[in-house]
Amino acid sequence: MAQTSFTIFGSSDEAFGTSVTIPSALIADGPVIVPLYAVTQMTLQESYHLPPIGSTGHKAIVATHDDSVTLTGMLVGKSRFLNKIALETIAESSKRGSFMQAATGGKISGLILVTALTIRTDMHVKSLSFTVTSQRRESIDVSVTLDHMPKPSLLGKILDASTLVVGLRDFVGS
């Protein structure tokens, strides 16, 4: 049986062609991909809104809920400082205008988050913190909170449905 090898930016300090550990989460803005390894906690918080009292039966296309994802993980290896800078850079670009926003003409804005729990576009960094301890000198602990801020559109619904397809594939495959 052949073993598949691939390389993710900053994921391996080994020579080219060796297999790498798959990260627990990826945060991406176009070509800039930041892997998070050993994610110890992942929280998806969804807040649903009730319509105003006395509102009519006519509904406008507005968001019915707000989503927030909090990840706690590690940046590891020799590339941890590069990944820290990349994470800070894409956090700023999520607020000022991301690569994906320019590439899609504004249809998708913000960052792309890929985890075992969810796949989301239109994510914006709400908070970012880094911690270094003397026990783990070769890693940087990182905590990031991202808010899901999609524009009301058919594309957003299709991307949300794709998460369901990926989840069903994993369920049927196991």
Buried (B, 14 or more C-beta within 10 A) or exposed (E): EEEEEEEBBBBBEEEEEEEBEEBBBBBBBBEBBBBBBBBEEBEEEEEEEEEEEEEEEEEEEEBEEEBBBBBBBBBBBEBBEBBBEBBBEBBEBBEEEBBBBEEEEEBBBBBBBBBEBBBBBBBBBBEBEBEEEEEEEEBBBBBBBBBBBBBEEEBBEEBBEEBEEEBEEEEEEE
